[in-house]
Each structure stands twice: as structure tokens, then as C-alpha cells.
């Protein structure tokens, strides 16, 4: 039941962002995405209609979380699945993933290090991440003990269980539909996204 709810949530998110257009490549009628959106009671987000297809699917995958960002990264080099324009937009997921709240990151650092304040360990740490990726983000810091410059990597909140569940769902879904799809999605999901399994 938990997996079904997640799959339904994913479908609604894609529908709200008007990002179901890849279904047209499965041979379904062009009206299928609109009918699915109606069936899921997922009204289109304001502004979605004015966005290009690649922008819509990029926004949807980013909202859905790490496993789907990895999916987008894999799809960004698949011209057999997406148009060149959509591929270019998805490539933003390789180096322009939005960071999560730094206050949450600092709380995670304090908890992991067992300190009341990060200044107990670092004499300096950037207030914002110097890089952000699908699984976490990085801060530049200076150790109080010894003065070494270090990179502090912080995993996104609740990242691992959600990532594991989403990868399992993607694998199962693509495998069951393998015979009905024109592309070997099982290989895409298992070989490319599976590398992100932590």
C-alpha cells in the first residue's frame, strides 16, 4: 500500500507539472496525458502551460527527489526517449540541483558531530553550500583543530530510505511494462539509476 501511494503521488506530481508527454512515445493517444491528469484530480500548475517540455519535466523530477533527479540525469543523454530540447533542459540536473535549507544542514552537522554549535569543530564554515547535488550538498570549512581546509558533505534529509524506495518502484514499474514500451526502460533504470543506490 505504501508503494502504491508513492506511485500515485509521483503520477500526480508529473501530471501537475504537465510532464506526462513522454507517454506519447509509448504509442498512447496524444490526449492521454490530459485524461490521466483528470483521472488523478491533478490540476495543472499555474505557469506550466507556458514552460517548454524540458522545463516541465525538470521541475517535476526535482520536486520528486533524489532518485528522480538521477533518472533525469540518465534521460538527459537518451535521444531515443526525449527530444534534444528536453535533453538540454534535463542536463541542468547534472550541475544545477537546488540546495536544501542550510539551517537543516547545520542541524544535521551538529547532530552527527555531537556538538551544540558547529563552531566547536570548525573555526569557519560557509553559510551557503558551495555545491549541491541530488543526494546532498557541500560546505567549505576550516577545522578548529589544526586549521586544515575541509569539505563538509551533508546528505539531504531522509534521503536514503526515500531513494531506496523510489529506485525499487522504478525498477519494478519499468520491468513490468518492458514488453509494452518501445525503449528498454529496465536497463535505463537498473544500470544507470541503480549506480546511485547508497
TATA-V248207 format. One record per backbone hydrogen bond with DSSP energy under -1.0 kcal/mol. CO is the residue of the C=O (numbers start at 1). NH is the residue of the N-H. E is the energy in kcal/mol with one decimal. If there is no record, write none. Layout:
BEGIN
co:CO nh:NH e:E
co:CO nh:NH e:E
END
This chain:
BEGIN
co:1 nh:5 e:-2.4
co:2 nh:6 e:-1.9
co:3 nh:7 e:-2.5
co:4 nh:8 e:-2.5
co:5 nh:9 e:-2.3
co:6 nh:10 e:-2.5
co:7 nh:11 e:-2.4
co:8 nh:12 e:-2.3
co:9 nh:13 e:-2.3
co:10 nh:14 e:-2.5
co:11 nh:15 e:-2.3
co:12 nh:16 e:-3.0
co:13 nh:17 e:-1.8
co:14 nh:19 e:-3.3
co:15 nh:18 e:-1.6
co:16 nh:45 e:-3.5
co:20 nh:23 e:-2.1
co:21 nh:24 e:-2.0
co:22 nh:25 e:-1.6
co:23 nh:26 e:-1.9
co:23 nh:28 e:-1.0
co:24 nh:27 e:-1.2
co:29 nh:32 e:-1.9
co:31 nh:35 e:-2.2
co:32 nh:36 e:-2.7
co:33 nh:37 e:-2.2
co:34 nh:38 e:-1.9
co:35 nh:39 e:-2.4
co:36 nh:40 e:-2.2
co:37 nh:42 e:-2.4
co:38 nh:41 e:-1.1
co:45 nh:48 e:-1.8
co:48 nh:51 e:-1.3
co:52 nh:56 e:-2.1
co:53 nh:57 e:-2.3
co:54 nh:58 e:-1.9
co:55 nh:59 e:-2.2
co:56 nh:60 e:-2.0
co:57 nh:61 e:-2.5
co:58 nh:62 e:-2.1
co:59 nh:63 e:-2.0
co:60 nh:64 e:-1.7
co:65 nh:69 e:-1.9
co:66 nh:70 e:-2.5
co:67 nh:71 e:-1.8
co:68 nh:72 e:-2.4
co:69 nh:73 e:-2.3
co:70 nh:74 e:-2.2
co:71 nh:75 e:-2.7
co:72 nh:76 e:-1.4
co:74 nh:77 e:-1.2
co:75 nh:78 e:-2.0
co:78 nh:81 e:-1.7
co:78 nh:82 e:-2.1
co:83 nh:87 e:-2.3
co:84 nh:88 e:-2.1
co:85 nh:89 e:-1.8
co:86 nh:90 e:-2.4
co:87 nh:91 e:-1.4
co:89 nh:92 e:-1.5
co:90 nh:93 e:-2.1
co:91 nh:94 e:-1.5
co:92 nh:96 e:-3.0
co:101 nh:105 e:-1.7
co:102 nh:106 e:-2.8
co:103 nh:107 e:-1.8
co:104 nh:108 e:-2.0
co:105 nh:109 e:-2.3
co:106 nh:110 e:-2.5
co:107 nh:111 e:-2.2
co:108 nh:112 e:-2.7
co:109 nh:113 e:-2.4
co:110 nh:114 e:-1.2
co:110 nh:115 e:-1.9
co:117 nh:120 e:-1.9
co:118 nh:121 e:-1.7
co:118 nh:122 e:-3.0
co:121 nh:144 e:-3.1
co:124 nh:142 e:-2.8
co:131 nh:138 e:-2.7
co:135 nh:156 e:-2.7
co:136 nh:133 e:-3.3
co:137 nh:154 e:-3.0
co:138 nh:130 e:-2.7
co:138 nh:131 e:-1.1
co:139 nh:152 e:-3.2
co:140 nh:126 e:-2.5
co:141 nh:150 e:-3.0
co:142 nh:123 e:-2.3
co:142 nh:124 e:-1.1
co:143 nh:147 e:-1.1
co:144 nh:146 e:-1.0
co:148 nh:143 e:-2.9
co:150 nh:141 e:-2.7
co:152 nh:139 e:-2.4
co:154 nh:137 e:-2.2
co:156 nh:159 e:-1.7
co:158 nh:162 e:-1.1
co:159 nh:163 e:-2.7
co:160 nh:164 e:-2.7
co:161 nh:165 e:-2.2
co:162 nh:166 e:-2.5
co:163 nh:167 e:-2.4
co:164 nh:168 e:-2.1
co:165 nh:169 e:-2.2
co:166 nh:170 e:-2.7
co:167 nh:171 e:-2.5
co:168 nh:172 e:-2.4
co:169 nh:173 e:-2.8
co:170 nh:174 e:-2.4
co:171 nh:175 e:-2.2
co:172 nh:176 e:-2.2
co:173 nh:177 e:-1.4
co:177 nh:180 e:-1.4
co:183 nh:185 e:-2.2
co:184 nh:188 e:-1.6
co:185 nh:189 e:-3.0
co:186 nh:190 e:-2.8
co:187 nh:191 e:-2.2
co:188 nh:192 e:-1.3
co:188 nh:193 e:-1.2
co:189 nh:194 e:-1.3
co:193 nh:196 e:-2.4
co:194 nh:197 e:-1.4
END
